[in-house]
Amino acid sequence: MIEVVDLRKSFGDLRAVDRVSFSVGEGEIFGFLGPNGAGKSTTIKIPSTLLRPSGGGARVAGHDVVEPTVFPAAVDAAVLGGFTVAMGGLALALFQRE
């Protein structure tokens, strides 16, 4: 249901996320652990549509969240039952883009 492939995010010279890949199937519980500053929040913000990646891709419930034509509401509707906590920024993103 969530697939992240070769995800990258840089802020100027700072490489916050460097080639991260993972997938989470429907009904799975997924933990994302790491030290402070490791890029956990930045990584999760990309499939949540709160940030655009510098490279790589992400799909949520079959929706490519990197493409500018994807609306957070479409992704939000697809994940409300299973990934509300991990993807909680989707509703906020919708209001930010309106």
Stockholm file with secondary structure:
# STOCKHOLM 1.0

chainA/1-98         MIEVVDLRKSFGDLRAVDRVSFSVGEGEIFGFLGPNGAGKSTTIKIPSTLLRPSGGGARVAGHDVVEPTVFPAAVDAAVLGGFTVAMGGLALALFQRE
#=GR chainA/1-98 SS CEEEEEEEEEETTEEEEEEEEEEECTTCCCCCCCCTTSSHHHHHHTTTTSSCCSEEEEEETTEESSSTTCCHHHHHHHHTTTCTTTTTHHHHHHHHHC
#=GC SS_cons        CEEEEEEEEEETTEEEEEEEEEEECTTCCCCCCCCTTSSHHHHHHTTTTSSCCSEEEEEETTEESSSTTCCHHHHHHHHTTTCTTTTTHHHHHHHHHC
//
